[in-house]
Amino acid sequence: MGRFDGRVVVITGAGAGIGRDSALAFAREGAAVAVLEVRAVRAEQTAELVRQAGGTAVAFPCDVRDGVQVEQAIAAVAERFGRIDVLFNNAGTTRPGDVVSVSIEDWDMVLDVNLRGTFLVSRAVLPQMLALGGGAVINMGSVDGLAGDARMAAYNAAKAAVVNLTRSMAIDFGPRGVRVNCICPGLVGTPAVLRMFSDESRQRMQAVTPLGRIGRPGDIASLAVFLASDDAAYINGTTVVADGGLMARTGMPI
Ligand SMILES: NC(=O)c1ccc[n+]([C@@H]2O[C@H](COP(=O)([O-])OP(=O)(O)OC[C@H]3O[C@@H](n4cnc5c(N)ncnc54)[C@H](O)[C@@H]3O)[C@@H](O)[C@H]2O)c1
């Protein structure tokens, strides 16, 4: 018996990285997974990986920035599976730059995928959950939404907004049975991150992380599964940091 037998989980950005591992983790617990992903080929690859592992998953190609595509995708999920119990707003992206150097296009892209996407997909899914009498939403923040980093202006702003949107949603929908929580990972070694960071910068990250390693996608997937499960029945409006202890430091040079 899995914790999600008979339940339906929507995961955005599930074509790679943390989203893909989360699709596999929820499916292992018995969930049927709806893979919402802007890249259709990746979406289908994740769904196929889940099916090969013995689970149930269907790809729904969708750009979370586009309200019409989101409404159509969520309607298709509801038609295919008949219910939606969990939403993991995982899709995200980043572009470098301070407020002078970042282009307006990059600023809009980062705010649109991370924040507008979370808003649009939540707006489409919540009526389905409310009709069932409850559900769980996990929003994807970042340690970059709790503290700042150099040349990450758009990402710092977008993730901080996601953290506080989580509180707002928890207050508005908790009374109607929907729990809403936020995950803030530190650096996670997804394939894209491992390609982007040199060995040297990865070693520097490990050196400042009390657990001595960067995160694995599975570290975050298992947290998402827990927060969405009945084991977390009294957890609502919370931000959970999963960073190996990175943020435990004050950063004082002593
Ligand atoms: N990897 C990290 O170190 C890290 C740390 C903190 C937070 N996060 C957050 O975790 C989430 C997942 O990160 P990841 O590292 O697995 O990313 P990733 O780049 O490996 O995967 C993200 C997926 O989202 C998809 N996506 C992008 N824009 C989309 C859109 N408009 N509509 C639908 N899908 C879209 C991409 O195609 C990709 O498949 C993001 O929100 C990211 O900001 C990641």
The ligand as an SDF file (V2000), in Angstrom:
LIG
                    3D

 44 48  0  0  0  0  0  0  0  0999 V2000
   18.5840   22.7200   -8.7210 N   0  0  0  0  0  0  0  0  0  0  0  0
   18.7760   23.6010   -7.7300 C   0  0  0  0  0  0  0  0  0  0  0  0
   19.9000   23.8040   -7.2300 O   0  0  0  0  0  0  0  0  0  0  0  0
   17.5970   24.3390   -7.1470 C   0  0  0  0  0  0  0  0  0  0  0  0
   17.7840   25.0060   -5.9310 C   0  0  0  0  0  0  0  0  0  0  0  0
   16.7020   25.6980   -5.3880 C   0  0  0  0  0  0  0  0  0  0  0  0
   15.4890   25.7210   -6.0280 C   0  0  0  0  0  0  0  0  0  0  0  0
   15.3510   25.0660   -7.2270 N   0  0  0  0  0  0  0  0  0  0  0  0
   14.0500   25.1370   -7.8810 C   0  0  0  0  0  0  0  0  0  0  0  0
   13.5580   23.8330   -8.0750 O   0  0  0  0  0  0  0  0  0  0  0  0
   12.7660   23.7810   -9.2560 C   0  0  0  0  0  0  0  0  0  0  0  0
   13.2660   22.6920  -10.1890 C   0  0  0  0  0  0  0  0  0  0  0  0
   14.6320   22.9630  -10.4210 O   0  0  0  0  0  0  0  0  0  0  0  0
   15.5560   21.9720  -11.2730 P   0  0  0  0  0  0  0  0  0  0  0  0
   16.9360   22.3000  -10.8660 O   0  0  0  0  0  0  0  0  0  0  0  0
   15.0430   20.5970  -11.1790 O   0  0  0  0  0  0  0  0  0  0  0  0
   15.3160   22.5900  -12.7290 O   0  0  0  0  0  0  0  0  0  0  0  0
   15.5500   21.9350  -14.1890 P   0  0  0  0  0  0  0  0  0  0  0  0
   15.9530   23.0730  -15.0550 O   0  0  0  0  0  0  0  0  0  0  0  0
   16.4050   20.7340  -14.1240 O   0  0  0  0  0  0  0  0  0  0  0  0
   14.0720   21.4770  -14.5700 O   0  0  0  0  0  0  0  0  0  0  0  0
   13.0550   22.4300  -14.6590 C   0  0  0  0  0  0  0  0  0  0  0  0
   12.0310   21.9390  -15.6480 C   0  0  0  0  0  0  0  0  0  0  0  0
   11.0140   22.9460  -15.7470 O   0  0  0  0  0  0  0  0  0  0  0  0
   10.6740   23.0890  -17.1110 C   0  0  0  0  0  0  0  0  0  0  0  0
   10.1220   24.4260  -17.3560 N   0  0  0  0  0  0  0  0  0  0  0  0
   10.8150   25.5880  -17.4970 C   0  0  0  0  0  0  0  0  0  0  0  0
    9.9740   26.5810  -17.8190 N   0  0  0  0  0  0  0  0  0  0  0  0
    8.7290   26.0430  -17.8900 C   0  0  0  0  0  0  0  0  0  0  0  0
    7.4530   26.5640  -18.2030 C   0  0  0  0  0  0  0  0  0  0  0  0
    7.3070   27.8480  -18.5480 N   0  0  0  0  0  0  0  0  0  0  0  0
    6.3860   25.7340  -18.1750 N   0  0  0  0  0  0  0  0  0  0  0  0
    6.5380   24.4220  -17.8600 C   0  0  0  0  0  0  0  0  0  0  0  0
    7.7330   23.8650  -17.5760 N   0  0  0  0  0  0  0  0  0  0  0  0
    8.8140   24.6680  -17.5810 C   0  0  0  0  0  0  0  0  0  0  0  0
   11.9930   22.8900  -17.8490 C   0  0  0  0  0  0  0  0  0  0  0  0
   11.7790   22.5800  -19.2290 O   0  0  0  0  0  0  0  0  0  0  0  0
   12.6080   21.7560  -17.0590 C   0  0  0  0  0  0  0  0  0  0  0  0
   12.2530   20.4890  -17.5940 O   0  0  0  0  0  0  0  0  0  0  0  0
   12.8180   25.1890   -9.8550 C   0  0  0  0  0  0  0  0  0  0  0  0
   11.7060   25.9350   -9.4130 O   0  0  0  0  0  0  0  0  0  0  0  0
   14.0980   25.7550   -9.2630 C   0  0  0  0  0  0  0  0  0  0  0  0
   14.0770   27.1610   -9.2160 O   0  0  0  0  0  0  0  0  0  0  0  0
   16.3730   24.3690   -7.7970 C   0  0  0  0  0  0  0  0  0  0  0  0
  1  2  1  0
  2  3  2  0
  2  4  1  0
  4  5  1  0
  4 44  2  0
  5  6  2  0
  6  7  1  0
  7  8  2  0
  8  9  1  0
  8 44  1  0
  9 10  1  0
  9 42  1  0
 10 11  1  0
 11 12  1  0
 11 40  1  0
 12 13  1  0
 13 14  1  0
 14 15  2  0
 14 16  1  0
 14 17  1  0
 17 18  1  0
 18 19  2  0
 18 20  1  0
 18 21  1  0
 21 22  1  0
 22 23  1  0
 23 24  1  0
 23 38  1  0
 24 25  1  0
 25 26  1  0
 25 36  1  0
 26 27  1  0
 26 35  1  0
 27 28  2  0
 28 29  1  0
 29 30  1  0
 29 35  2  0
 30 31  1  0
 30 32  2  0
 32 33  1  0
 33 34  2  0
 34 35  1  0
 36 37  1  0
 36 38  1  0
 38 39  1  0
 40 41  1  0
 40 42  1  0
 42 43  1  0
M  CHG  2   8   1  16  -1
M  END
$$$$
